[in-house]
Amino acid sequence: EAKVSGSPERLSIESLIALFQRYAGKGGYNCSLSKMEFLSFMNTELAAFTKNQKDPGVLDRIMKKLDTNNDGQLDFSEFLNLIGGLAMACHDSFLKAVPS
Ligand SMILES: [Ca+2]
């Protein structure tokens, strides 16, 4: 079975920070992801997930759900919820999309 969350050889604190910084630093505030940066992140790093989504509004809804303080930006703590949240909310399609 594929392990999505809590797989230490694929996800580390350092790699999550580096990943977040890489996208957050593209423009605007360096310490948060704008919607454009979030879409860029999803379509690049999670292409296996996003390309299997039939619903074009799914990324909008994911971003809204993650943006708990409703400022239109994802800070690092909100971004971290993506890691667990994707696996929970999109469990079946995400697992199918990730090569085992
Ligand atoms: Ca926010």
Backbone and ligand atoms as CSV (ligand in chain L), in Angstrom:
chain,resi,resn,atom,element,x,y,z
A,1,GLU,N,N,0.831,-1.207,0.000
A,1,GLU,CA,C,0.000,0.000,0.000
A,1,GLU,C,C,0.865,1.256,0.000
A,2,ALA,N,N,0.441,2.226,-0.775
A,2,ALA,CA,C,1.164,3.499,-0.802
A,2,ALA,C,C,0.940,4.264,0.499
A,3,LYS,N,N,2.009,4.800,1.029
A,3,LYS,CA,C,1.896,5.655,2.213
A,3,LYS,C,C,2.091,7.101,1.780
A,4,VAL,N,N,1.074,7.917,1.970
A,4,VAL,CA,C,1.159,9.296,1.507
A,4,VAL,C,C,1.681,10.201,2.602
A,5,SER,N,N,1.045,10.124,3.772
A,5,SER,CA,C,1.502,10.981,4.859
A,5,SER,C,C,2.400,10.176,5.791
A,6,GLY,N,N,3.306,10.862,6.458
A,6,GLY,CA,C,4.154,10.222,7.432
A,6,GLY,C,C,5.150,9.257,6.820
A,7,SER,N,N,5.534,9.519,5.589
A,7,SER,CA,C,6.543,8.684,4.952
A,7,SER,C,C,7.883,9.409,5.026
A,8,PRO,N,N,8.711,9.071,6.006
A,8,PRO,CA,C,9.868,9.912,6.308
A,8,PRO,C,C,10.892,9.983,5.191
A,9,GLU,N,N,10.963,8.942,4.353
A,9,GLU,CA,C,11.950,9.001,3.283
A,9,GLU,C,C,11.535,9.940,2.161
A,10,ARG,N,N,10.265,10.338,2.145
A,10,ARG,CA,C,9.822,11.229,1.080
A,10,ARG,C,C,9.476,12.618,1.592
A,11,LEU,N,N,9.082,12.719,2.840
A,11,LEU,CA,C,8.721,14.017,3.395
A,11,LEU,C,C,9.561,14.286,4.630
A,12,SER,N,N,10.296,15.380,4.617
A,12,SER,CA,C,11.001,15.780,5.819
A,12,SER,C,C,10.639,17.229,6.100
A,13,ILE,N,N,10.879,17.644,7.339
A,13,ILE,CA,C,10.620,19.036,7.699
A,13,ILE,C,C,11.401,19.968,6.776
A,14,GLU,N,N,12.670,19.611,6.558
A,14,GLU,CA,C,13.529,20.471,5.743
A,14,GLU,C,C,13.020,20.564,4.316
A,15,SER,N,N,12.596,19.440,3.765
A,15,SER,CA,C,12.150,19.491,2.375
A,15,SER,C,C,10.822,20.237,2.250
A,16,LEU,N,N,9.979,20.135,3.275
A,16,LEU,CA,C,8.719,20.881,3.245
A,16,LEU,C,C,8.967,22.376,3.295
A,17,ILE,N,N,9.912,22.785,4.159
A,17,ILE,CA,C,10.242,24.211,4.260
A,17,ILE,C,C,10.828,24.710,2.941
A,18,ALA,N,N,11.754,23.924,2.377
A,18,ALA,CA,C,12.389,24.326,1.119
A,18,ALA,C,C,11.357,24.437,0.000
A,19,LEU,N,N,10.431,23.479,-0.025
A,19,LEU,CA,C,9.383,23.475,-1.042
A,19,LEU,C,C,8.497,24.717,-0.891
A,20,PHE,N,N,8.092,24.986,0.335
A,20,PHE,CA,C,7.247,26.146,0.598
A,20,PHE,C,C,7.959,27.437,0.194
A,21,GLN,N,N,9.221,27.552,0.603
A,21,GLN,CA,C,9.981,28.766,0.311
A,21,GLN,C,C,10.143,28.980,-1.190
A,22,ARG,N,N,10.359,27.888,-1.909
A,22,ARG,CA,C,10.578,27.985,-3.354
A,22,ARG,C,C,9.377,28.625,-4.040
A,23,TYR,N,N,8.167,28.221,-3.617
A,23,TYR,CA,C,6.969,28.761,-4.260
A,23,TYR,C,C,6.540,30.084,-3.657
A,24,ALA,N,N,6.680,30.207,-2.335
A,24,ALA,CA,C,6.268,31.449,-1.668
A,24,ALA,C,C,7.126,32.622,-2.126
A,25,GLY,N,N,8.358,32.334,-2.525
A,25,GLY,CA,C,9.282,33.394,-2.898
A,25,GLY,C,C,9.138,33.877,-4.323
A,26,LYS,N,N,8.175,33.328,-5.080
A,26,LYS,CA,C,8.038,33.714,-6.492
A,26,LYS,C,C,7.582,35.156,-6.668
A,27,GLY,N,N,6.808,35.654,-5.729
A,27,GLY,CA,C,6.334,37.024,-5.839
A,27,GLY,C,C,5.530,37.396,-4.622
A,28,GLY,N,N,5.178,38.664,-4.492
A,28,GLY,CA,C,4.368,39.094,-3.362
A,28,GLY,C,C,5.073,38.834,-2.047
A,29,TYR,N,N,4.313,38.376,-1.052
A,29,TYR,CA,C,4.904,38.106,0.252
A,29,TYR,C,C,5.742,36.837,0.201
A,30,ASN,N,N,6.967,36.915,0.723
A,30,ASN,CA,C,7.857,35.766,0.703
A,30,ASN,C,C,7.471,34.709,1.716
A,31,CYS,N,N,6.642,35.074,2.681
A,31,CYS,CA,C,6.335,34.130,3.758
A,31,CYS,C,C,4.961,33.499,3.584
A,32,SER,N,N,4.340,33.689,2.421
A,32,SER,CA,C,3.055,33.034,2.190
A,32,SER,C,C,2.860,32.774,0.707
A,33,LEU,N,N,1.977,31.831,0.422
A,33,LEU,CA,C,1.651,31.495,-0.957
A,33,LEU,C,C,0.427,32.281,-1.394
A,34,SER,N,N,0.556,33.031,-2.478
A,34,SER,CA,C,-0.614,33.652,-3.090
A,34,SER,C,C,-1.376,32.559,-3.847
A,35,LYS,N,N,-2.536,32.919,-4.346
A,35,LYS,CA,C,-3.296,31.939,-5.120
A,35,LYS,C,C,-2.502,31.449,-6.333
A,36,MET,N,N,-1.846,32.380,-7.029
A,36,MET,CA,C,-1.039,31.997,-8.187
A,36,MET,C,C,0.076,31.047,-7.792
A,37,GLU,N,N,0.734,31.353,-6.668
A,37,GLU,CA,C,1.833,30.496,-6.207
A,37,GLU,C,C,1.300,29.121,-5.790
A,38,PHE,N,N,0.133,29.129,-5.162
A,38,PHE,CA,C,-0.490,27.863,-4.768
A,38,PHE,C,C,-0.815,27.018,-6.000
A,39,LEU,N,N,-1.394,27.641,-7.022
A,39,LEU,CA,C,-1.734,26.902,-8.245
A,39,LEU,C,C,-0.472,26.383,-8.916
A,40,SER,N,N,0.574,27.214,-8.915
A,40,SER,CA,C,1.845,26.795,-9.495
A,40,SER,C,C,2.408,25.592,-8.736
A,41,PHE,N,N,2.343,25.662,-7.415
A,41,PHE,CA,C,2.795,24.541,-6.580
A,41,PHE,C,C,2.016,23.261,-6.891
A,42,MET,N,N,0.693,23.376,-6.890
A,42,MET,CA,C,-0.142,22.192,-7.099
A,42,MET,C,C,0.085,21.580,-8.475
A,43,ASN,N,N,0.153,22.434,-9.498
A,43,ASN,CA,C,0.264,21.937,-10.861
A,43,ASN,C,C,1.658,21.404,-11.176
A,44,THR,N,N,2.631,21.784,-10.354
A,44,THR,CA,C,3.997,21.299,-10.575
A,44,THR,C,C,4.309,20.110,-9.680
A,45,GLU,N,N,4.149,20.319,-8.382
A,45,GLU,CA,C,4.566,19.284,-7.429
A,45,GLU,C,C,3.533,18.177,-7.271
A,46,LEU,N,N,2.279,18.511,-7.484
A,46,LEU,CA,C,1.231,17.511,-7.312
A,46,LEU,C,C,0.477,17.300,-8.620
A,47,ALA,N,N,1.232,17.346,-9.731
A,47,ALA,CA,C,0.616,17.204,-11.053
A,47,ALA,C,C,-0.119,15.879,-11.187
A,48,ALA,N,N,0.406,14.841,-10.550
A,48,ALA,CA,C,-0.241,13.533,-10.630
A,48,ALA,C,C,-1.639,13.589,-10.024
A,49,PHE,N,N,-1.797,14.461,-9.032
A,49,PHE,CA,C,-3.109,14.640,-8.423
A,49,PHE,C,C,-3.982,15.576,-9.256
A,50,THR,N,N,-3.444,16.743,-9.620
A,50,THR,CA,C,-4.268,17.769,-10.258
A,50,THR,C,C,-4.733,17.345,-11.652
A,51,LYS,N,N,-3.899,16.608,-12.377
A,51,LYS,CA,C,-4.297,16.250,-13.742
A,51,LYS,C,C,-5.422,15.217,-13.767
A,52,ASN,N,N,-5.635,14.552,-12.636
A,52,ASN,CA,C,-6.726,13.578,-12.567
A,52,ASN,C,C,-8.023,14.175,-12.056
A,53,GLN,N,N,-8.016,15.468,-11.756
A,53,GLN,CA,C,-9.224,16.111,-11.254
A,53,GLN,C,C,-10.102,16.553,-12.413
A,54,LYS,N,N,-11.325,16.035,-12.437
A,54,LYS,CA,C,-12.257,16.411,-13.494
A,54,LYS,C,C,-12.857,17.784,-13.228
A,55,ASP,N,N,-12.935,18.139,-11.958
A,55,ASP,CA,C,-13.597,19.378,-11.536
A,55,ASP,C,C,-12.585,20.527,-11.499
A,56,PRO,N,N,-12.754,21.535,-12.386
A,56,PRO,CA,C,-11.787,22.631,-12.425
A,56,PRO,C,C,-11.805,23.505,-11.178
A,57,GLY,N,N,-12.868,23.407,-10.380
A,57,GLY,CA,C,-12.960,24.235,-9.174
A,57,GLY,C,C,-12.324,23.612,-7.951
A,58,VAL,N,N,-11.744,22.413,-8.118
A,58,VAL,CA,C,-11.270,21.718,-6.922
A,58,VAL,C,C,-10.103,22.446,-6.255
A,59,LEU,N,N,-9.212,23.035,-7.059
A,59,LEU,CA,C,-8.074,23.734,-6.454
A,59,LEU,C,C,-8.525,24.998,-5.726
A,60,ASP,N,N,-9.523,25.679,-6.290
A,60,ASP,CA,C,-10.093,26.844,-5.603
A,60,ASP,C,C,-10.630,26.455,-4.233
A,61,ARG,N,N,-11.345,25.339,-4.218
A,61,ARG,CA,C,-11.950,24.910,-2.948
A,61,ARG,C,C,-10.890,24.463,-1.949
A,62,ILE,N,N,-9.854,23.792,-2.446
A,62,ILE,CA,C,-8.773,23.378,-1.549
A,62,ILE,C,C,-8.111,24.608,-0.936
A,63,MET,N,N,-7.852,25.614,-1.784
A,63,MET,CA,C,-7.206,26.818,-1.271
A,63,MET,C,C,-8.086,27.508,-0.234
A,64,LYS,N,N,-9.380,27.642,-0.530
A,64,LYS,CA,C,-10.301,28.283,0.430
A,64,LYS,C,C,-10.336,27.544,1.756
A,65,LYS,N,N,-10.319,26.221,1.658
A,65,LYS,CA,C,-10.371,25.422,2.881
A,65,LYS,C,C,-9.092,25.583,3.702
A,66,LEU,N,N,-7.968,25.656,2.993
A,66,LEU,CA,C,-6.688,25.773,3.699
A,66,LEU,C,C,-6.484,27.156,4.294
A,67,ASP,N,N,-7.053,28.175,3.646
A,67,ASP,CA,C,-6.839,29.563,4.061
A,67,ASP,C,C,-7.739,29.879,5.262
A,68,THR,N,N,-7.331,29.370,6.405
A,68,THR,CA,C,-8.212,29.425,7.573
A,68,THR,C,C,-8.421,30.834,8.105
A,69,ASN,N,N,-7.469,31.751,7.872
A,69,ASN,CA,C,-7.694,33.126,8.333
A,69,ASN,C,C,-8.225,34.031,7.214
A,70,ASN,N,N,-8.554,33.419,6.072
A,70,ASN,CA,C,-9.221,34.132,4.967
A,70,ASN,C,C,-8.520,35.393,4.497
A,71,ASP,N,N,-7.178,35.347,4.438
A,71,ASP,CA,C,-6.475,36.531,3.930
A,71,ASP,C,C,-6.036,36.347,2.473
A,72,GLY,N,N,-6.474,35.255,1.844
A,72,GLY,CA,C,-6.135,35.042,0.441
A,72,GLY,C,C,-4.717,34.546,0.214
A,73,GLN,N,N,-4.027,34.239,1.304
A,73,GLN,CA,C,-2.646,33.755,1.232
A,73,GLN,C,C,-2.549,32.502,2.100
A,74,LEU,N,N,-1.645,31.612,1.723
A,74,LEU,CA,C,-1.394,30.445,2.577
A,74,LEU,C,C,-0.062,30.623,3.279
A,75,ASP,N,N,-0.109,30.784,4.603
A,75,ASP,CA,C,1.153,30.833,5.339
A,75,ASP,C,C,1.629,29.404,5.588
A,76,PHE,N,N,2.768,29.274,6.261
A,76,PHE,CA,C,3.369,27.941,6.359
A,76,PHE,C,C,2.487,26.966,7.132
A,77,SER,N,N,1.847,27.433,8.184
A,77,SER,CA,C,0.996,26.510,8.949
A,77,SER,C,C,-0.211,26.075,8.134
A,78,GLU,N,N,-0.744,26.996,7.330
A,78,GLU,CA,C,-1.860,26.625,6.456
A,78,GLU,C,C,-1.389,25.656,5.369
A,79,PHE,N,N,-0.191,25.902,4.878
A,79,PHE,CA,C,0.402,25.014,3.869
A,79,PHE,C,C,0.581,23.601,4.422
A,80,LEU,N,N,0.990,23.518,5.684
A,80,LEU,CA,C,1.189,22.198,6.290
A,80,LEU,C,C,-0.111,21.411,6.346
A,81,ASN,N,N,-1.221,22.111,6.506
A,81,ASN,CA,C,-2.505,21.411,6.518
A,81,ASN,C,C,-2.798,20.768,5.166
A,82,LEU,N,N,-2.204,21.340,4.113
A,82,LEU,CA,C,-2.368,20.761,2.783
A,82,LEU,C,C,-1.826,19.334,2.740
A,83,ILE,N,N,-0.693,19.139,3.388
A,83,ILE,CA,C,-0.038,17.834,3.334
A,83,ILE,C,C,-0.958,16.760,3.908
A,84,GLY,N,N,-1.501,17.036,5.099
A,84,GLY,CA,C,-2.423,16.080,5.690
A,84,GLY,C,C,-3.792,16.145,5.048
A,85,GLY,N,N,-4.229,17.355,4.726
A,85,GLY,CA,C,-5.575,17.552,4.207
A,85,GLY,C,C,-5.800,16.907,2.863
A,86,LEU,N,N,-4.778,16.972,2.005
A,86,LEU,CA,C,-4.904,16.342,0.689
A,86,LEU,C,C,-5.117,14.845,0.833
A,87,ALA,N,N,-4.343,14.244,1.708
A,87,ALA,CA,C,-4.437,12.804,1.885
A,87,ALA,C,C,-5.794,12.414,2.471
A,88,MET,N,N,-6.335,13.272,3.353
A,88,MET,CA,C,-7.615,12.967,3.968
A,88,MET,C,C,-8.776,13.212,3.005
A,89,ALA,N,N,-8.856,14.468,2.486
A,89,ALA,CA,C,-10.015,14.868,1.692
A,89,ALA,C,C,-10.048,14.173,0.339
A,90,CYS,N,N,-8.884,13.905,-0.206
A,90,CYS,CA,C,-8.816,13.343,-1.553
A,90,CYS,C,C,-8.173,11.968,-1.505
A,91,HIS,N,N,-8.445,11.262,-0.444
A,91,HIS,CA,C,-7.763,10.000,-0.164
A,91,HIS,C,C,-7.725,9.061,-1.369
A,92,ASP,N,N,-8.854,8.734,-1.908
A,92,ASP,CA,C,-8.904,7.728,-2.960
A,92,ASP,C,C,-8.211,8.159,-4.246
A,93,SER,N,N,-8.572,9.342,-4.749
A,93,SER,CA,C,-7.996,9.766,-6.024
A,93,SER,C,C,-6.510,10.060,-5.868
A,94,PHE,N,N,-6.134,10.582,-4.693
A,94,PHE,CA,C,-4.719,10.886,-4.479
A,94,PHE,C,C,-3.904,9.600,-4.471
A,95,LEU,N,N,-4.383,8.603,-3.765
A,95,LEU,CA,C,-3.635,7.344,-3.706
A,95,LEU,C,C,-3.511,6.707,-5.075
A,96,LYS,N,N,-4.576,6.790,-5.874
A,96,LYS,CA,C,-4.526,6.209,-7.210
A,96,LYS,C,C,-3.536,6.937,-8.101
A,97,ALA,N,N,-3.400,8.270,-7.844
A,97,ALA,CA,C,-2.552,9.085,-8.704
A,97,ALA,C,C,-1.070,8.942,-8.365
A,98,VAL,N,N,-0.756,8.522,-7.147
A,98,VAL,CA,C,0.640,8.417,-6.745
A,98,VAL,C,C,1.174,7.047,-7.128
A,99,PRO,N,N,2.215,7.029,-7.942
A,99,PRO,CA,C,2.802,5.732,-8.303
A,99,PRO,C,C,3.359,5.033,-7.062
A,100,SER,N,N,3.079,3.769,-6.906
A,100,SER,CA,C,3.576,3.074,-5.710
A,100,SER,C,C,4.939,2.428,-5.978
L,1,CA,CA,CA,-4.078,32.602,5.152
